[in-house]
Amino acid sequence: MTDEMQGCIENCQDCHQACLEMLAYCLHKGGKHTEPAHLTLLFDCAEICQTSANFMIRGSEMHHQTCAACAEICARCAAECEQLDPSDAQLQACAAICRRCADSCRQMAAAV
């Protein structure tokens, strides 16, 4: 396993955790934070991050495909979190983690 792949796995695991924590935070906050599309995107992001990490951990040759999907979903999640409430530090922190994961997965997807 390369250092790049190990870093991507860690970024995916961090993003998975951040999105699950953000789900709980948004449910607690209520209002616009609990719009179905936003919560669904957080769920999707958490799940694809876990899936991509698992593919890389077990050395699947198909990890490039899951990383490509992960990069796209993480980028969308980051944009959504940034726009939902620019003054909310929790949302902005989640967005930063999602962006880091998107960048890392984009590199893994391109490394075929």
Secondary structure, 3 states (H helix, E strand, C coil): CCHHHHHHHHHHHHHHHHHHHHHHHHHHHCHHHHCHHHHHHHHHHHHHHHHHHHHHHCCCCCHHHHHHHHHHHHHHHHHHHHHHCCCCHHHHHHHHHHHHHHHHHHHHHHCC
